[in-house]
Amino acid sequence: MNLAEIDFQSFDSGKLMDFITEYGLKVIGAILIWIIGSWIIKNILKATKKIMSKSNYEESLQKFLLNLFSWGLKILLIITLLGTLGVPTTSFAAIIAAAGLAVGMALQGSLGNFAGGVLIMIFKPFKIGDLIEAQGEIGVVKHIEIFTTKLTGLSNREIIIPNGALSNGNIINYTTEGTRRVDLVIGVSYDADIKQTKEVLMNVLTSHPKVIDTPAPSVNVLELADSSVNFAVRPWCNAEDYWTVYFECTENIKLALDAAGIEIPYPHQVEIQKKG
């Protein structure tokens, strides 16, 4: 059908004007709401980003929360536009709520990890480069992501821990204080002179270049065991030097005790033979 075949005489011009007046105003109102709403959303997101930057939020958390916030505001704006145009929004909102509930149930574990990641990034119990112990693992933090945290283990293993379990468990951060105490237990013979032994052990600690002066290292009698007198040997060092101090002091202590003629007892096995 072309324009020449349309009977313009039968078209009610009054109804046309009513239609244009009623729906035209709604469309204009919807356009204004979209323009003003988009401007408001843009400024809200800008202000939110500025607040997050001042609060030192992790960059990955900033992007995720801003995207989530942006989509939430846009959905709210679209529902408002539909209401302005006369579209029933009650059923639409119910569908969104039902879909959200279904997704939430399906992704329950992932949402727990997401919540854990948000808590970690907000409260910052550790940061990238820290040496931590958590969930039975110990390693240096390599990445803090929304759902998981990645560690580099002591044997150069990559350890991936879900943030839900990580945020709900105990976390030991060895880097926060900057220094660590190395705990060594050294046993010597009961025949050894205690004062001499303490001097030998202390000399090993104070002569090591990576053992720090403050807090001061200490050597004390820990216990009188079945076959040895055990000493608690406690040097302090910077967190990154822990294993160097641990291994080198252990070796140097053995060499120093040997040089001083102080015996380190070891298990003896007695063989009893029965004469037949």
VEXMIKOL-251004 format. One record per residue (C-alpha): residue number from 1; residue in three letters; x, y, z. Coordinates in steps of 0.02 Angstrom, whole numbers, plus 32768, in hexadecimal, padded with zeros to 4 digits. Layout:
# VEXMIKOL-251004
+-----+------+------+-------+------+
! pos ! code ! east ! north !   up !
+-----+------+------+-------+------+
! NUM !  ALA !    X !     Y !    Z !
...
+-----+------+------+-------+------+
END
This chain:
# VEXMIKOL-251004
+-----+------+------+-------+------+
! pos ! code ! east ! north !   up !
+-----+------+------+-------+------+
!   1 !  MET ! 8000 !  8000 ! 8000 !
!   2 !  ASN ! 8043 !  80AD ! 7FD0 !
!   3 !  LEU ! 801B !  8158 ! 8015 !
!   4 !  ALA ! 7F9B !  817B ! 7F8A !
!   5 !  GLU ! 7F31 !  80E9 ! 7FC2 !
!   6 !  ILE ! 7F21 !  8124 ! 8078 !
!   7 !  ASP ! 7E79 !  8174 ! 80A1 !
!   8 !  PHE ! 7EB0 !  8209 ! 8106 !
!   9 !  GLN ! 7DFB !  8243 ! 8112 !
!  10 !  SER ! 7DCD !  81B0 ! 8181 !
!  11 !  PHE ! 7E5B !  81D3 ! 81FC !
!  12 !  ASP ! 7E1E !  822F ! 8298 !
!  13 !  SER ! 7E92 !  82C5 ! 82AA !
!  14 !  GLY ! 7E55 !  82E0 ! 835C !
!  15 !  LYS ! 7E8B !  8233 ! 8393 !
!  16 !  LEU ! 7F32 !  824E ! 833C !
!  17 !  MET ! 7F4F !  82EC ! 83A1 !
!  18 !  ASP ! 7F1D !  8294 ! 8442 !
!  19 !  PHE ! 7F94 !  8206 ! 841A !
!  20 !  ILE ! 8023 !  827D ! 83F2 !
!  21 !  THR ! 7FFF !  82E4 ! 848D !
!  22 !  GLU ! 7FF5 !  824F ! 8503 !
!  23 !  TYR ! 8084 !  81E4 ! 84C4 !
!  24 !  GLY ! 80EE !  8272 ! 8480 !
!  25 !  LEU ! 80FD !  82BE ! 852D !
!  26 !  LYS ! 812A !  8213 ! 8574 !
!  27 !  VAL ! 81B2 !  81FA ! 84F1 !
!  28 !  ILE ! 81F6 !  82A8 ! 8510 !
!  29 !  GLY ! 81F3 !  8287 ! 85CC !
!  30 !  ALA ! 824B !  81E1 ! 85B2 !
!  31 !  ILE ! 82D2 !  8234 ! 8549 !
!  32 !  LEU ! 82ED !  82BA ! 85CD !
!  33 !  ILE ! 82F4 !  8236 ! 8656 !
!  34 !  TRP ! 8375 !  81D4 ! 85F1 !
!  35 !  ILE ! 83E2 !  826E ! 85D4 !
!  36 !  ILE ! 83D8 !  82AC ! 8687 !
!  37 !  GLY ! 83E6 !  81FC ! 86CF !
!  38 !  SER ! 8480 !  81D4 ! 8666 !
!  39 !  TRP ! 84D1 !  8276 ! 869F !
!  40 !  ILE ! 84AB !  824E ! 8755 !
!  41 !  ILE ! 84EE !  819C ! 8744 !
!  42 !  LYS ! 858D !  81DC ! 86F2 !
!  43 !  ASN ! 85AD !  8256 ! 877F !
!  44 !  ILE ! 8582 !  81D6 ! 8806 !
!  45 !  LEU ! 85FF !  815B ! 87BA !
!  46 !  LYS ! 8682 !  81E4 ! 87AB !
!  47 !  ALA ! 866C !  8214 ! 8862 !
!  48 !  THR ! 866D !  815D ! 8898 !
!  49 !  LYS ! 870F !  813D ! 8838 !
!  50 !  LYS ! 875F !  81D5 ! 888B !
!  51 !  ILE ! 872C !  8197 ! 8938 !
!  52 !  MET ! 8770 !  80E8 ! 8912 !
!  53 !  SER ! 8815 !  8130 ! 88D4 !
!  54 !  LYS ! 882A !  8197 ! 8973 !
!  55 !  SER ! 8802 !  80FD ! 89DC !
!  56 !  ASN ! 888B !  809B ! 897F !
!  57 !  TYR ! 8815 !  8014 ! 893E !
!  58 !  GLU ! 8869 !  7F91 ! 88D0 !
!  59 !  GLU ! 885A !  7FBD ! 8817 !
!  60 !  SER ! 8805 !  7F18 ! 87EC !
!  61 !  LEU ! 8785 !  7F33 ! 8876 !
!  62 !  GLN ! 8766 !  7FE6 ! 883A !
!  63 !  LYS ! 8740 !  7FAC ! 8789 !
!  64 !  PHE ! 86D0 !  7F1E ! 87C1 !
!  65 !  LEU ! 866B !  7F85 ! 883D !
!  66 !  LEU ! 865A !  8018 ! 87C4 !
!  67 !  ASN ! 861B !  7FA4 ! 873A !
!  68 !  LEU ! 85A2 !  7F51 ! 87B3 !
!  69 !  PHE ! 8565 !  7FFA ! 87F3 !
!  70 !  SER ! 8556 !  803D ! 8742 !
!  71 !  TRP ! 84EA !  7FAC ! 8706 !
!  72 !  GLY ! 847C !  7FB7 ! 87A0 !
!  73 !  LEU ! 845C !  8071 ! 8784 !
!  74 !  LYS ! 843C !  8057 ! 86CA !
!  75 !  ILE ! 83BD !  7FCD ! 86EB !
!  76 !  LEU ! 8366 !  803F ! 8768 !
!  77 !  LEU ! 8364 !  80CA ! 86E5 !
!  78 !  ILE ! 831B !  8056 ! 865F !
!  79 !  ILE ! 8291 !  801C ! 86D6 !
!  80 !  THR ! 8269 !  80D4 ! 86FA !
!  81 !  LEU ! 8260 !  80F8 ! 863E !
!  82 !  LEU ! 81EB !  8066 ! 8620 !
!  83 !  GLY ! 817A !  80A4 ! 86AC !
!  84 !  THR ! 8179 !  8152 ! 865F !
!  85 !  LEU ! 8143 !  8109 ! 85B7 !
!  86 !  GLY ! 80B5 !  80AC ! 860C !
!  87 !  VAL ! 8101 !  7FFE ! 8604 !
!  88 !  PRO ! 80D5 !  7F96 ! 86A1 !
!  89 !  THR ! 8177 !  7F81 ! 8703 !
!  90 !  THR ! 8137 !  7F12 ! 8790 !
!  91 !  SER ! 8146 !  7E71 ! 872C !
!  92 !  PHE ! 81EA !  7EAC ! 86E2 !
!  93 !  ALA ! 8234 !  7ECA ! 878E !
!  94 !  ALA ! 81F4 !  7E21 ! 87C8 !
!  95 !  ILE ! 824B !  7DCB ! 8736 !
!  96 !  ILE ! 82EF !  7E23 ! 8760 !
!  97 !  ALA ! 82DF !  7DF3 ! 8817 !
!  98 !  ALA ! 82BA !  7D3D ! 87EC !
!  99 !  ALA ! 834C !  7D36 ! 8771 !
! 100 !  GLY ! 83BE !  7D84 ! 87F5 !
! 101 !  LEU ! 8388 !  7D02 ! 8875 !
! 102 !  ALA ! 83A5 !  7C73 ! 87FB !
! 103 !  VAL ! 8451 !  7CB4 ! 87CD !
! 104 !  GLY ! 847B !  7CCE ! 8884 !
! 105 !  MET ! 844C !  7C1B ! 88B0 !
! 106 !  ALA ! 84AF !  7BD6 ! 881D !
! 107 !  LEU ! 8548 !  7C3E ! 8846 !
! 108 !  GLN ! 853F !  7C31 ! 8903 !
! 109 !  GLY ! 85F4 !  7BF9 ! 8915 !
! 110 !  SER ! 8633 !  7C7B ! 889A !
! 111 !  LEU ! 85D3 !  7D05 ! 88F2 !
! 112 !  GLY ! 8623 !  7CD0 ! 8996 !
! 113 !  ASN ! 86CE !  7CDD ! 8945 !
! 114 !  PHE ! 869F !  7D86 ! 88FB !
! 115 !  ALA ! 8668 !  7DC6 ! 89A6 !
! 116 !  GLY ! 870A !  7D84 ! 89F0 !
! 117 !  GLY ! 876E !  7DDD ! 8969 !
! 118 !  VAL ! 8714 !  7E80 ! 898D !
! 119 !  LEU ! 8739 !  7E6F ! 8A48 !
! 120 !  ILE ! 87F1 !  7E49 ! 8A27 !
! 121 !  MET ! 8803 !  7EDF ! 89B4 !
! 122 !  ILE ! 87AA !  7F53 ! 8A2E !
! 123 !  PHE ! 87FB !  7F1D ! 8AD3 !
! 124 !  LYS ! 88A4 !  7EED ! 8A84 !
! 125 !  PRO ! 88E4 !  7E67 ! 8AFC !
! 126 !  PHE ! 8972 !  7E52 ! 8A7D !
! 127 !  LYS ! 89B2 !  7E9F ! 89DD !
! 128 !  ILE ! 8A10 !  7E64 ! 8944 !
! 129 !  GLY ! 8AC0 !  7E30 ! 8975 !
! 130 !  ASP ! 8A93 !  7DFE ! 8A28 !
! 131 !  LEU ! 8AC4 !  7D54 ! 8A6C !
! 132 !  ILE ! 8A28 !  7D07 ! 8AB8 !
! 133 !  GLU ! 89EC !  7C61 ! 8AFE !
! 134 !  ALA ! 8935 !  7C32 ! 8AE4 !
! 135 !  GLN ! 88CB !  7B98 ! 8AC2 !
! 136 !  GLY ! 8960 !  7B28 ! 8AE7 !
! 137 !  GLU ! 89CC !  7B7D ! 8A63 !
! 138 !  ILE ! 8A5C !  7BF8 ! 8A70 !
! 139 !  GLY ! 8A9A !  7C68 ! 89E4 !
! 140 !  VAL ! 8AB3 !  7D16 ! 899F !
! 141 !  VAL ! 8A16 !  7D6F ! 8960 !
! 142 !  LYS ! 8A21 !  7D80 ! 88A2 !
! 143 !  HIS ! 8971 !  7DB6 ! 886F !
! 144 !  ILE ! 88D5 !  7DEC ! 88CE !
! 145 !  GLU ! 8840 !  7DD0 ! 885C !
! 146 !  ILE ! 8784 !  7DDC ! 8874 !
! 147 !  PHE ! 8767 !  7D22 ! 888F !
! 148 !  THR ! 8813 !  7CDC ! 88BA !
! 149 !  THR ! 88BC !  7D0C ! 8902 !
! 150 !  LYS ! 895B !  7CC4 ! 88B4 !
! 151 !  LEU ! 89F8 !  7C9F ! 8918 !
! 152 !  THR ! 8AA5 !  7C6A ! 88E3 !
! 153 !  GLY ! 8AD6 !  7BDA ! 8957 !
! 154 !  LEU ! 8B80 !  7BC2 ! 89A5 !
! 155 !  SER ! 8BAB !  7B40 ! 8920 !
! 156 !  ASN ! 8B70 !  7BB6 ! 8895 !
! 157 !  ARG ! 8AC4 !  7B64 ! 888B !
! 158 !  GLU ! 8A2C !  7BCB ! 8859 !
! 159 !  ILE ! 89AA !  7BBE ! 88E2 !
! 160 !  ILE ! 88F7 !  7BF7 ! 88BD !
! 161 !  ILE ! 8887 !  7C11 ! 8955 !
! 162 !  PRO ! 87CC !  7C3D ! 8946 !
! 163 !  ASN ! 87AC !  7CE5 ! 8999 !
! 164 !  GLY ! 8713 !  7CA4 ! 89F6 !
! 165 !  ALA ! 8779 !  7C26 ! 8A59 !
! 166 !  LEU ! 880B !  7CA0 ! 8A67 !
! 167 !  SER ! 87A4 !  7D2C ! 8AB3 !
! 168 !  ASN ! 874F !  7CB7 ! 8B2F !
! 169 !  GLY ! 87ED !  7C62 ! 8B6D !
! 170 !  ASN ! 8887 !  7C90 ! 8BD0 !
! 171 !  ILE ! 890B !  7CF5 ! 8B73 !
! 172 !  ILE ! 89BD !  7D07 ! 8BB1 !
! 173 !  ASN ! 8A18 !  7D98 ! 8B5F !
! 174 !  TYR ! 8AD3 !  7D88 ! 8B77 !
! 175 !  THR ! 8AFB !  7E2A ! 8B1B !
! 176 !  THR ! 8A8E !  7EA9 ! 8B75 !
! 177 !  GLU ! 8B07 !  7ECB ! 8C04 !
! 178 !  GLY ! 8B9F !  7EC9 ! 8B91 !
! 179 !  THR ! 8C05 !  7E53 ! 8BFE !
! 180 !  ARG ! 8BF8 !  7D9C ! 8C2F !
! 181 !  ARG ! 8C3F !  7D32 ! 8CBB !
! 182 !  VAL ! 8C96 !  7C91 ! 8C8C !
! 183 !  ASP ! 8C71 !  7C09 ! 8D0C !
! 184 !  LEU ! 8CFA !  7B87 ! 8D1D !
! 185 !  VAL ! 8D0A !  7B00 ! 8DA1 !
! 186 !  ILE ! 8DBC !  7AC1 ! 8DBC !
! 187 !  GLY ! 8DE2 !  7A2F ! 8E2E !
! 188 !  VAL ! 8E8C !  7A11 ! 8E7F !
! 189 !  SER ! 8ED1 !  798D ! 8EF2 !
! 190 !  TYR ! 8EB6 !  7995 ! 8FAE !
! 191 !  ASP ! 8F74 !  7999 ! 8FBF !
! 192 !  ALA ! 8F7C !  7A40 ! 8F62 !
! 193 !  ASP ! 8F99 !  7AE2 ! 8FC3 !
! 194 !  ILE ! 8EF9 !  7B49 ! 8FB7 !
! 195 !  LYS ! 8F4F !  7BF3 ! 8FBB !
! 196 !  GLN ! 8FCD !  7BC1 ! 8F36 !
! 197 !  THR ! 8F44 !  7B79 ! 8EC9 !
! 198 !  LYS ! 8EDD !  7C19 ! 8ED6 !
! 199 !  GLU ! 8F76 !  7C80 ! 8EA5 !
! 200 !  VAL ! 8F9A !  7C13 ! 8E0D !
! 201 !  LEU ! 8EE5 !  7C1A ! 8DD3 !
! 202 !  MET ! 8ED8 !  7CD6 ! 8DEF !
! 203 !  ASN ! 8F79 !  7CF6 ! 8D90 !
! 204 !  VAL ! 8F32 !  7C99 ! 8CFA !
! 205 !  LEU ! 8E97 !  7D07 ! 8CFD !
! 206 !  THR ! 8EED !  7DAE ! 8D15 !
! 207 !  SER ! 8F6E !  7D8A ! 8C8E !
! 208 !  HIS ! 8EEC !  7D63 ! 8C08 !
! 209 !  PRO ! 8ED7 !  7DFC ! 8B94 !
! 210 !  LYS ! 8E1B !  7DE5 ! 8B7F !
! 211 !  VAL ! 8DF1 !  7DD2 ! 8C39 !
! 212 !  ILE ! 8DB4 !  7E7D ! 8C74 !
! 213 !  ASP ! 8DDF !  7ED0 ! 8D1A !
! 214 !  THR ! 8D2F !  7F0B ! 8D44 !
! 215 !  PRO ! 8CD8 !  7EA4 ! 8D83 !
! 216 !  ALA ! 8D73 !  7E55 ! 8DCB !
! 217 !  PRO ! 8D95 !  7D9B ! 8DB0 !
! 218 !  SER ! 8D86 !  7D2B ! 8E48 !
! 219 !  VAL ! 8DC6 !  7C82 ! 8E84 !
! 220 !  ASN ! 8D71 !  7C2D ! 8F19 !
! 221 !  VAL ! 8D64 !  7B81 ! 8F65 !
! 222 !  LEU ! 8CBF !  7B3C ! 8F26 !
! 223 !  GLU ! 8CB2 !  7A93 ! 8F7C !
! 224 !  LEU ! 8D11 !  7A06 ! 8FCC !
! 225 !  ALA ! 8CE4 !  797A ! 8F56 !
! 226 !  ASP ! 8D04 !  78BF ! 8F69 !
! 227 !  SER ! 8DAF !  78C0 ! 8F16 !
! 228 !  SER ! 8DD6 !  7978 ! 8EF7 !
! 229 !  VAL ! 8DCE !  7A28 ! 8F39 !
! 230 !  ASN ! 8D66 !  7A87 ! 8EB9 !
! 231 !  PHE ! 8D84 !  7B3E ! 8E95 !
! 232 !  ALA ! 8D06 !  7BB6 ! 8E48 !
! 233 !  VAL ! 8D6B !  7C17 ! 8DC7 !
! 234 !  ARG ! 8D0C !  7CB0 ! 8D88 !
! 235 !  PRO ! 8D5C !  7D23 ! 8D06 !
! 236 !  TRP ! 8CF5 !  7DAE ! 8CB3 !
! 237 !  CYS ! 8D01 !  7DE1 ! 8BFD !
! 238 !  ASN ! 8CA5 !  7E3A ! 8B72 !
! 239 !  ALA ! 8C12 !  7DD5 ! 8B2F !
! 240 !  GLU ! 8C63 !  7DB6 ! 8A86 !
! 241 !  ASP ! 8D01 !  7D70 ! 8AD9 !
! 242 !  TYR ! 8CA7 !  7CEE ! 8B43 !
! 243 !  TRP ! 8CDD !  7C50 ! 8AEA !
! 244 !  THR ! 8D8F !  7C8F ! 8ACD !
! 245 !  VAL ! 8DA4 !  7CAE ! 8B87 !
! 246 !  TYR ! 8D4E !  7C0B ! 8BB4 !
! 247 !  PHE ! 8DBD !  7B9B ! 8B49 !
! 248 !  GLU ! 8E62 !  7BF9 ! 8B5E !
! 249 !  CYS ! 8E51 !  7C0B ! 8C1B !
! 250 !  THR ! 8E28 !  7B52 ! 8C2C !
! 251 !  GLU ! 8EC4 !  7B23 ! 8BCA !
! 252 !  ASN ! 8F33 !  7BA2 ! 8C22 !
! 253 !  ILE ! 8EF7 !  7B66 ! 8CCD !
! 254 !  LYS ! 8F2A !  7AB3 ! 8CA5 !
! 255 !  LEU ! 8FD6 !  7AEC ! 8C6B !
! 256 !  ALA ! 8FEF !  7B5E ! 8D02 !
! 257 !  LEU ! 8FBC !  7AD7 ! 8D80 !
! 258 !  ASP ! 9031 !  7A5A ! 8D2D !
! 259 !  ALA ! 90BF !  7AD8 ! 8D33 !
! 260 !  ALA ! 909E !  7AF7 ! 8DEC !
! 261 !  GLY ! 9098 !  7A3D ! 8E13 !
! 262 !  ILE ! 8FE2 !  7A44 ! 8E4A !
! 263 !  GLU ! 8F87 !  79A3 ! 8E22 !
! 264 !  ILE ! 8EDE !  799F ! 8DCF !
! 265 !  PRO ! 8E8F !  78FC ! 8E0C !
! 266 !  TYR ! 8E3D !  7885 ! 8D92 !
! 267 !  PRO ! 8DD8 !  77E6 ! 8DAB !
! 268 !  HIS ! 8E3E !  774C ! 8DD7 !
! 269 !  GLN ! 8E07 !  769D ! 8DAF !
! 270 !  VAL ! 8E3C !  7612 ! 8E26 !
! 271 !  GLU ! 8E41 !  7562 ! 8DE0 !
! 272 !  ILE ! 8E22 !  74D7 ! 8E5C !
! 273 !  GLN ! 8E58 !  7428 ! 8E2A !
! 274 !  LYS ! 8E16 !  7391 ! 8E80 !
! 275 !  LYS ! 8E8C !  72FF ! 8E9C !
! 276 !  GLY ! 8E3D !  725F ! 8E6B !
+-----+------+------+-------+------+
END
